[in-house]
Amino acid sequence: MKTLPKERRYETLSYLPPLTDAQIVRQVQYILD
């Protein structure tokens, strides 16, 4: 099964509503902290 890299980025957060770039950055930083 192939997914585009851009889509793979969002798989983990797919349960969330659409986010702005800034919100996505915050989510990723939260996960990594």
N, CA, C and O atoms as a Tripos MOL2 file, in Angstrom:
@<TRIPOS>MOLECULE
protein
  132   131    33     0     0
PROTEIN
NO_CHARGES

@<TRIPOS>ATOM
      1 N           0.8500   -1.2010    0.0000 N.3       1 MET1
      2 CA          0.0000    0.0000    0.0000 C.3       1 MET1
      3 C           0.8790    1.2420    0.0000 C.2       1 MET1
      4 O           1.7260    1.4200    0.8750 O.2       1 MET1
      5 N           0.6670    2.0840   -0.9800 N.am      2 LYS2
      6 CA          1.4930    3.2860   -1.0980 C.3       2 LYS2
      7 C           0.7100    4.5140   -0.6560 C.2       2 LYS2
      8 O          -0.4660    4.6730   -0.9840 O.2       2 LYS2
      9 N           1.3810    5.3700    0.0890 N.am      3 THR3
     10 CA          0.7850    6.6510    0.4560 C.3       3 THR3
     11 C           1.7690    7.7480    0.1130 C.2       3 THR3
     12 O           2.9830    7.5480    0.1730 O.2       3 THR3
     13 N           1.2490    8.8950   -0.2430 N.am      4 LEU4
     14 CA          2.1310   10.0190   -0.5180 C.3       4 LEU4
     15 C           2.7610   10.4940    0.7880 C.2       4 LEU4
     16 O           2.1050   10.4780    1.8300 O.2       4 LEU4
     17 N           4.0230   10.9150    0.7480 N.am      5 PRO5
     18 CA          4.6960   11.3830    1.9780 C.3       5 PRO5
     19 C           3.8710   12.4370    2.7100 C.2       5 PRO5
     20 O           3.8070   12.4350    3.9390 O.2       5 PRO5
     21 N           3.2460   13.3310    1.9620 N.am      6 LYS6
     22 CA          2.4390   14.3770    2.5880 C.3       6 LYS6
     23 C           1.2860   13.7690    3.3780 C.2       6 LYS6
     24 O           0.9520   14.2430    4.4640 O.2       6 LYS6
     25 N           0.6740   12.7110    2.8290 N.am      7 GLU7
     26 CA         -0.4350   12.0730    3.5310 C.3       7 GLU7
     27 C           0.0600   11.3260    4.7690 C.2       7 GLU7
     28 O          -0.5980   11.3380    5.8090 O.2       7 GLU7
     29 N           1.2020   10.6880    4.6560 N.am      8 ARG8
     30 CA          1.7370    9.9270    5.7900 C.3       8 ARG8
     31 C           1.9780   10.8400    6.9860 C.2       8 ARG8
     32 O           1.8200   10.4280    8.1350 O.2       8 ARG8
     33 N           2.3610   12.0780    6.7070 N.am      9 ARG9
     34 CA          2.6000   13.0400    7.7760 C.3       9 ARG9
     35 C           1.3820   13.1920    8.6720 C.2       9 ARG9
     36 O           1.5050   13.3940    9.8810 O.2       9 ARG9
     37 N           0.1950   13.0910    8.0600 N.am     10 TYR10
     38 CA         -1.0250   13.4150    8.7900 C.3      10 TYR10
     39 C          -1.7410   12.1870    9.3470 C.2      10 TYR10
     40 O          -2.7470   12.3270   10.0430 O.2      10 TYR10
     41 N          -1.2380   10.9850    9.0510 N.am     11 GLU11
     42 CA         -1.9430    9.7810    9.4930 C.3      11 GLU11
     43 C          -2.1550    9.7690   11.0020 C.2      11 GLU11
     44 O          -3.2380    9.4240   11.4750 O.2      11 GLU11
     45 N          -1.1220   10.1440   11.7610 N.am     12 THR12
     46 CA         -1.2150   10.0990   13.2180 C.3      12 THR12
     47 C          -2.2530   11.0800   13.7350 C.2      12 THR12
     48 O          -2.9030   10.8320   14.7500 O.2      12 THR12
     49 N          -2.4050   12.2020   13.0270 N.am     13 LEU13
     50 CA         -3.3100   13.2470   13.4990 C.3      13 LEU13
     51 C          -4.6350   13.2270   12.7500 C.2      13 LEU13
     52 O          -5.4030   14.1870   12.8250 O.2      13 LEU13
     53 N          -4.9120   12.1410   12.0260 N.am     14 SER14
     54 CA         -6.0900   12.1020   11.1600 C.3      14 SER14
     55 C          -7.3950   12.1700   11.9560 C.2      14 SER14
     56 O          -8.4460   12.4960   11.4030 O.2      14 SER14
     57 N          -7.3270   11.8630   13.2560 N.am     15 TYR15
     58 CA         -8.5380   11.9080   14.0680 C.3      15 TYR15
     59 C          -8.8780   13.3360   14.4870 C.2      15 TYR15
     60 O          -9.9490   13.5770   15.0450 O.2      15 TYR15
     61 N          -7.9830   14.2800   14.2270 N.am     16 LEU16
     62 CA         -8.2130   15.6720   14.5800 C.3      16 LEU16
     63 C          -8.8300   16.4150   13.4100 C.2      16 LEU16
     64 O          -8.6620   16.0010   12.2630 O.2      16 LEU16
     65 N          -9.5430   17.5070   13.6740 N.am     17 PRO17
     66 CA        -10.0540   18.3350   12.5810 C.3      17 PRO17
     67 C          -8.9000   18.9750   11.8210 C.2      17 PRO17
     68 O          -7.7770   19.0010   12.3250 O.2      17 PRO17
     69 N          -9.1490   19.4900   10.6220 N.am     18 PRO18
     70 CA         -8.0800   20.1230    9.8470 C.3      18 PRO18
     71 C          -7.3970   21.2230   10.6540 C.2      18 PRO18
     72 O          -8.0520   22.0090   11.3380 O.2      18 PRO18
     73 N          -6.0830   21.2650   10.5630 N.am     19 LEU19
     74 CA         -5.3060   22.2240   11.3470 C.3      19 LEU19
     75 C          -4.5350   23.1600   10.4310 C.2      19 LEU19
     76 O          -4.2400   22.8300    9.2820 O.2      19 LEU19
     77 N          -4.2190   24.3220   10.9580 N.am     20 THR20
     78 CA         -3.3180   25.2150   10.2400 C.3      20 THR20
     79 C          -1.8940   24.6940   10.4050 C.2      20 THR20
     80 O          -1.6430   23.8350   11.2500 O.2      20 THR20
     81 N          -0.9660   25.2030    9.6120 N.am     21 ASP21
     82 CA          0.4260   24.7640    9.7210 C.3      21 ASP21
     83 C           0.9570   24.9920   11.1320 C.2      21 ASP21
     84 O           1.6430   24.1330   11.6870 O.2      21 ASP21
     85 N           0.6410   26.1470   11.7130 N.am     22 ALA22
     86 CA          1.1290   26.4510   13.0580 C.3      22 ALA22
     87 C           0.5830   25.4540   14.0730 C.2      22 ALA22
     88 O           1.3030   25.0300   14.9770 O.2      22 ALA22
     89 N          -0.6840   25.0790   13.9280 N.am     23 GLN23
     90 CA         -1.2750   24.1200   14.8560 C.3      23 GLN23
     91 C          -0.6500   22.7400   14.6830 C.2      23 GLN23
     92 O          -0.4410   22.0230   15.6610 O.2      23 GLN23
     93 N          -0.3530   22.3690   13.4370 N.am     24 ILE24
     94 CA          0.2980   21.0850   13.1870 C.3      24 ILE24
     95 C           1.6680   21.0590   13.8550 C.2      24 ILE24
     96 O           2.0460   20.0610   14.4680 O.2      24 ILE24
     97 N           2.4030   22.1490   13.7340 N.am     25 VAL25
     98 CA          3.7240   22.2260   14.3750 C.3      25 VAL25
     99 C           3.5880   22.0480   15.8780 C.2      25 VAL25
    100 O           4.3780   21.3290   16.4890 O.2      25 VAL25
    101 N           2.6010   22.6900   16.4780 N.am     26 ARG26
    102 CA          2.3880   22.5450   17.9190 C.3      26 ARG26
    103 C           2.0670   21.1050   18.2820 C.2      26 ARG26
    104 O           2.5860   20.5880   19.2720 O.2      26 ARG26
    105 N           1.2140   20.4460   17.4920 N.am     27 GLN27
    106 CA          0.8580   19.0610   17.7660 C.3      27 GLN27
    107 C           2.0850   18.1630   17.6990 C.2      27 GLN27
    108 O           2.2830   17.3080   18.5620 O.2      27 GLN27
    109 N           2.9100   18.3590   16.6710 N.am     28 VAL28
    110 CA          4.1110   17.5330   16.5160 C.3      28 VAL28
    111 C           5.0670   17.7760   17.6730 C.2      28 VAL28
    112 O           5.6340   16.8260   18.2120 O.2      28 VAL28
    113 N           5.2540   19.0210   18.0590 N.am     29 GLN29
    114 CA          6.1490   19.3310   19.1710 C.3      29 GLN29
    115 C           5.6290   18.7110   20.4610 C.2      29 GLN29
    116 O           6.4140   18.2240   21.2740 O.2      29 GLN29
    117 N           4.3140   18.7240   20.6570 N.am     30 TYR30
    118 CA          3.7090   18.1350   21.8490 C.3      30 TYR30
    119 C           3.9750   16.6360   21.8970 C.2      30 TYR30
    120 O           4.3020   16.0900   22.9510 O.2      30 TYR30
    121 N           3.8340   15.9750   20.7530 N.am     31 ILE31
    122 CA          4.0730   14.5340   20.6830 C.3      31 ILE31
    123 C           5.5340   14.2190   20.9890 C.2      31 ILE31
    124 O           5.8370   13.2310   21.6570 O.2      31 ILE31
    125 N           6.4350   15.0670   20.4940 N.am     32 LEU32
    126 CA          7.8660   14.7900   20.6490 C.3      32 LEU32
    127 C           8.3750   15.1320   22.0370 C.2      32 LEU32
    128 O           9.4120   14.6110   22.4480 O.2      32 LEU32
    129 N           7.6830   15.9880   22.7720 N.am     33 ASP33
    130 CA          8.1650   16.3960   24.0990 C.3      33 ASP33
    131 C           8.0190   15.2930   25.1330 C.2      33 ASP33
    132 O           8.3790   15.4840   26.2940 O.2      33 ASP33
@<TRIPOS>BOND
     1     1     2 1
     2     2     3 1
     3     3     4 2
     4     3     5 am
     5     5     6 1
     6     6     7 1
     7     7     8 2
     8     7     9 am
     9     9    10 1
    10    10    11 1
    11    11    12 2
    12    11    13 am
    13    13    14 1
    14    14    15 1
    15    15    16 2
    16    15    17 am
    17    17    18 1
    18    18    19 1
    19    19    20 2
    20    19    21 am
    21    21    22 1
    22    22    23 1
    23    23    24 2
    24    23    25 am
    25    25    26 1
    26    26    27 1
    27    27    28 2
    28    27    29 am
    29    29    30 1
    30    30    31 1
    31    31    32 2
    32    31    33 am
    33    33    34 1
    34    34    35 1
    35    35    36 2
    36    35    37 am
    37    37    38 1
    38    38    39 1
    39    39    40 2
    40    39    41 am
    41    41    42 1
    42    42    43 1
    43    43    44 2
    44    43    45 am
    45    45    46 1
    46    46    47 1
    47    47    48 2
    48    47    49 am
    49    49    50 1
    50    50    51 1
    51    51    52 2
    52    51    53 am
    53    53    54 1
    54    54    55 1
    55    55    56 2
    56    55    57 am
    57    57    58 1
    58    58    59 1
    59    59    60 2
    60    59    61 am
    61    61    62 1
    62    62    63 1
    63    63    64 2
    64    63    65 am
    65    65    66 1
    66    66    67 1
    67    67    68 2
    68    67    69 am
    69    69    70 1
    70    70    71 1
    71    71    72 2
    72    71    73 am
    73    73    74 1
    74    74    75 1
    75    75    76 2
    76    75    77 am
    77    77    78 1
    78    78    79 1
    79    79    80 2
    80    79    81 am
    81    81    82 1
    82    82    83 1
    83    83    84 2
    84    83    85 am
    85    85    86 1
    86    86    87 1
    87    87    88 2
    88    87    89 am
    89    89    90 1
    90    90    91 1
    91    91    92 2
    92    91    93 am
    93    93    94 1
    94    94    95 1
    95    95    96 2
    96    95    97 am
    97    97    98 1
    98    98    99 1
    99    99   100 2
   100    99   101 am
   101   101   102 1
   102   102   103 1
   103   103   104 2
   104   103   105 am
   105   105   106 1
   106   106   107 1
   107   107   108 2
   108   107   109 am
   109   109   110 1
   110   110   111 1
   111   111   112 2
   112   111   113 am
   113   113   114 1
   114   114   115 1
   115   115   116 2
   116   115   117 am
   117   117   118 1
   118   118   119 1
   119   119   120 2
   120   119   121 am
   121   121   122 1
   122   122   123 1
   123   123   124 2
   124   123   125 am
   125   125   126 1
   126   126   127 1
   127   127   128 2
   128   127   129 am
   129   129   130 1
   130   130   131 1
   131   131   132 2
@<TRIPOS>SUBSTRUCTURE
     1 MET1         2 RESIDUE 1 A MET
     2 LYS2         6 RESIDUE 1 A LYS
     3 THR3        10 RESIDUE 1 A THR
     4 LEU4        14 RESIDUE 1 A LEU
     5 PRO5        18 RESIDUE 1 A PRO
     6 LYS6        22 RESIDUE 1 A LYS
     7 GLU7        26 RESIDUE 1 A GLU
     8 ARG8        30 RESIDUE 1 A ARG
     9 ARG9        34 RESIDUE 1 A ARG
    10 TYR10       38 RESIDUE 1 A TYR
    11 GLU11       42 RESIDUE 1 A GLU
    12 THR12       46 RESIDUE 1 A THR
    13 LEU13       50 RESIDUE 1 A LEU
    14 SER14       54 RESIDUE 1 A SER
    15 TYR15       58 RESIDUE 1 A TYR
    16 LEU16       62 RESIDUE 1 A LEU
    17 PRO17       66 RESIDUE 1 A PRO
    18 PRO18       70 RESIDUE 1 A PRO
    19 LEU19       74 RESIDUE 1 A LEU
    20 THR20       78 RESIDUE 1 A THR
    21 ASP21       82 RESIDUE 1 A ASP
    22 ALA22       86 RESIDUE 1 A ALA
    23 GLN23       90 RESIDUE 1 A GLN
    24 ILE24       94 RESIDUE 1 A ILE
    25 VAL25       98 RESIDUE 1 A VAL
    26 ARG26      102 RESIDUE 1 A ARG
    27 GLN27      106 RESIDUE 1 A GLN
    28 VAL28      110 RESIDUE 1 A VAL
    29 GLN29      114 RESIDUE 1 A GLN
    30 TYR30      118 RESIDUE 1 A TYR
    31 ILE31      122 RESIDUE 1 A ILE
    32 LEU32      126 RESIDUE 1 A LEU
    33 ASP33      130 RESIDUE 1 A ASP
